Amino acid sequence: LLFNHYVSEEVNYDTSTKYTKNTKLTKDPYNDENSCSLIEAKEEFGSTISIPVKNLGFCLPRKVEFSVEICPLENNFQSEMAVQVMRNNKQVYFQSLPFETIDPIFQKTDFYAQLPKDLTKEDEIIFFFWNRGKKTFLVDNFKFSFK
């Protein structure tokens, strides 16, 4: 059972903003009843999700598979999703995951990251968009599976 242990977490800006930091909420331009996170062109980083490892149960995760719905406000959009581990306010792990989309509609994008082997219960796993291209886009519906 220990080898098959996984923990799922979700962040949907309509029902759960647990773990969110530095997030600007706005209405979905295609659905007025849906809230999402806005990342503006002037922002280098945005839509941060910060999950303490101690909240993930008794087993320390070795990897994370996650998805998020992304809506660029222009065609042929490229950006990066960053995964960072902080320990005592110092970065001990960083991985940048580039992605691209074609059309300006919400699209589910899947990611995978191996986590450091020396992860501790005091660490914090942080996910954020690195807006290197200085574009404006929307994000919603994060789903994480820590294994």
NORVEN-V969323 format. One record per residue. RES is the residue in one small letter. SS is DSSP state (alpha for helix, beta for strand, coil for the rest). PSI is psi in whole degrees, 0 to 359 (none if undefined). OMEGA is omega in radians with two decimals (* if undefined). Layout:
# NORVEN-V969323
res | ss | psi | omega
RES | SS | PSI | OMEGA
RES | SS | PSI | OMEGA
This chain:
# NORVEN-V969323
res | ss | psi | omega
l | coil | 326 | -3.14
l | alpha | 326 | -3.10
f | alpha | 339 | -3.13
n | alpha | 9 | -3.10
h | coil | 132 | 3.02
y | coil | 156 | 3.14
v | beta | 132 | 3.11
s | beta | 142 | 3.05
e | beta | 147 | 3.11
e | beta | 145 | 3.01
v | beta | 114 | 3.09
n | beta | 120 | -2.98
y | coil | 351 | 3.06
d | coil | 326 | -3.03
t | coil | 333 | -3.09
s | beta | 122 | 3.03
t | coil | 20 | 3.10
k | coil | 136 | 3.11
y | coil | 1 | -3.10
t | beta | 146 | 3.07
k | beta | 150 | 3.06
n | coil | 50 | -3.08
t | coil | 126 | 3.05
k | beta | 121 | 3.13
l | beta | 145 | 3.11
t | beta | 170 | 3.07
k | beta | 143 | 3.06
d | beta | 125 | -3.12
p | coil | 343 | -3.13
y | coil | 348 | -3.10
n | beta | 101 | -3.06
d | beta | 340 | -3.12
e | beta | 355 | -3.09
n | beta | 130 | 3.02
s | beta | 148 | 3.09
c | beta | 175 | -3.14
s | beta | 136 | -3.14
l | beta | 129 | 3.02
i | beta | 118 | -3.07
e | coil | 159 | -3.08
a | coil | 328 | -3.11
k | coil | 347 | -3.11
e | coil | 130 | 3.09
e | coil | 327 | -3.13
f | beta | 149 | 3.13
g | beta | 165 | 3.07
s | beta | 61 | -3.06
t | beta | 134 | 3.01
i | beta | 125 | -3.09
s | beta | 114 | -3.05
i | beta | 115 | 3.06
p | beta | 135 | -3.13
v | alpha | 326 | -3.13
k | alpha | 341 | 3.12
n | alpha | 359 | -3.05
l | alpha | 14 | 3.08
g | coil | 196 | -2.99
f | coil | 341 | 3.14
c | coil | 142 | 3.08
l | coil | 126 | -3.11
p | coil | 150 | 3.10
r | coil | 340 | 3.12
k | beta | 165 | 3.08
v | beta | 132 | 3.00
e | beta | 132 | -3.11
f | beta | 161 | 3.11
s | beta | 159 | 3.09
v | beta | 147 | 3.08
e | beta | 127 | -3.06
i | beta | 135 | 3.10
c | beta | 99 | 3.05
p | beta | 153 | 3.14
l | coil | 20 | 3.06
e | coil | 165 | -3.14
n | coil | 161 | 3.05
n | coil | 60 | -3.07
f | beta | 138 | 3.08
q | beta | 140 | 3.09
s | beta | 191 | 3.13
e | beta | 142 | 3.01
m | beta | 131 | -3.12
a | beta | 142 | 3.04
v | beta | 127 | -3.05
q | beta | 143 | 3.02
v | beta | 126 | 3.12
m | beta | 137 | 3.09
r | beta | 120 | -3.12
n | coil | 45 | 3.13
n | coil | 21 | 3.08
k | beta | 139 | 3.11
q | beta | 127 | 3.10
v | beta | 352 | -3.14
y | beta | 142 | 3.07
f | beta | 135 | 3.04
q | beta | 133 | 3.10
s | beta | 130 | -3.09
l | beta | 100 | -3.13
p | beta | 151 | 3.09
f | beta | 165 | 3.06
e | beta | 155 | 3.06
t | beta | 162 | -3.08
i | coil | 310 | -3.04
d | coil | 151 | 3.11
p | coil | 65 | 3.04
i | coil | 163 | 3.07
f | coil | 127 | 3.14
q | beta | 133 | 3.09
k | beta | 128 | 3.13
t | beta | 130 | -3.11
d | beta | 144 | 3.13
f | beta | 160 | 3.09
y | beta | 136 | 3.07
a | beta | 134 | 3.00
q | beta | 135 | 3.14
l | coil | 158 | -3.11
p | coil | 146 | -3.12
k | coil | 337 | -3.11
d | coil | 25 | 3.12
l | coil | 140 | 3.12
t | coil | 166 | 3.12
k | coil | 340 | -3.14
e | coil | 352 | -3.11
d | coil | 163 | 3.10
e | beta | 130 | 3.12
i | beta | 124 | -3.03
i | beta | 134 | 3.10
f | beta | 133 | 3.09
f | beta | 160 | 3.08
f | beta | 132 | 3.08
w | beta | 103 | -3.00
n | coil | 65 | -3.08
r | coil | 330 | -3.12
g | coil | 359 | 3.13
k | coil | 57 | 3.13
k | coil | 162 | 3.05
t | coil | 131 | 3.13
f | beta | 167 | -3.13
l | beta | 149 | 3.06
v | beta | 152 | -3.12
d | beta | 162 | 2.97
n | beta | 65 | 3.00
f | beta | 136 | 3.04
k | beta | 123 | -3.09
f | beta | 143 | 3.00
s | beta | 107 | 3.14
f | beta | 128 | -3.09
k | coil | none | *
